[in-house]
């Protein structure tokens, strides 16, 4: 992953770089660093293990001021998180490089460079780039040519930014596989992994294409394509303003985002449903046309977004009557496909930058799908730009690494899609009106669930000393159980697994003892009686049961079984409603464990490498 930012200006760029890093911290927070060329054209570098805050503190006492510079926030791939492995990497006080991506042939390159006398100070794959650029500079190439020659021998994915004391006013950047944007200022120019890093400085951007490289000075921006021809890329004006998001009364962003869900869902529905109908216009004119020809649906996503896709599959087949497949993007992108005629390709992503989902989408475009639709939360993200149509989730900026409001708004958007496709197929006007009514009442249902926080907090206390937990659900609640287990794993570091409850007796029942909490989602549907039998099987073996049930579900209070009545909810929207107590449970367990809730260890908000 990692985030990179660079700037060349007539003013000191250190604050610009730091602000860019703060905005890119969602890409990784293992270490951060900055390198600038000072007024005497000397490279000044400061790096710190840990979050951007640590770098900020270090910069208060270490001199690093210059009018040209590059910076980096790291999510470790090669080499442990440490100051030594932090970027920028520097060669002989002459060249500095920041890199996002993975250099696959770094071992071979490292060996060759070592034979030529280059000394490596880190375990990273990136360090080969800086020494290789240096070697080409020594051979007499200018900085851009040295970078190009280096790129020509790199295998893997990269976005890099390079400065050198040999060419003080020039910043060179290149991309292959990893995203890179150029920000255009007034007598100053910038590069970064995405526009968020720079929206405080400019609203004008060039999205570099794969294979592009660019040379920036304060007055010029020259892009070259993969054939080294000067290229004109369109300039995009963004309206995006990334305000600092405050936590307000909440202790963590995650808690705030859990509580924002009713409003986020209202926004996602706004202008998209009217008088008992889902409006086709919500999907844009291209999708509207394509929808008439859809006979099946392929969904691709990662992590939480994949769980949203799994819920949608149940809906798509039950409500719309359309065959639907769901696959994690990292698998989809590397296997052969048989695409049934008339298949819609749907990618789901909060960030719109997830490398595997983006690669799967790019692959899908060559496979004969009728249309590509992205369900995404970030306008102008790579996945949005690559898709023919989009349905934005309007959850607003999600800061917590553990996704919450993005998930429930994805589900809301997916249900709109299911209805839009369904009414062209199996769904009657009456059924459509009923689902729309449920969607309208969804924010209120969630507000009701949010009022259960005290009870859920009390349950959480029983999880603090546990090593493992099982989550159970049936039907569309199975992916909800998976999402609940993922939340617990991510932020409390308790190992949690989800099973469709009918699978218990095929193995996992062996795990049950009095140290194994078992969380079950039990809405009042046709599978309730079967689920109750599964829960009996757990109870009979001493398992600790925590059951979230419907207000009207015929479930008795059994000694030793904790039961919380969640809501009286319709079966269709139940997966959205039942997600919320599981989010709150994970949050409160994490509080008890004292973990870093918003930035849990080893993770990043956006996974931009394979
Ligand atoms: C969610 O809590 C996770 N942080 C993670 O699984 C995430 O959903 C996944 O990386 C996909 O991200 P995306 O939605 O931005 O594509």
Boltz pocket constraint, residues with backbone or C-beta under 6 A from the ligand:
constraints:
  - pocket:
      binder: B
      contacts: [[A, 302], [A, 303], [A, 304], [A, 305], [A, 348], [A, 349], [A, 350], [A, 351], [A, 352], [A, 353], [A, 354], [A, 357], [A, 401], [A, 402], [A, 403], [A, 404], [A, 490], [A, 604], [A, 605], [A, 606], [A, 607]]
      max_distance: 6.0
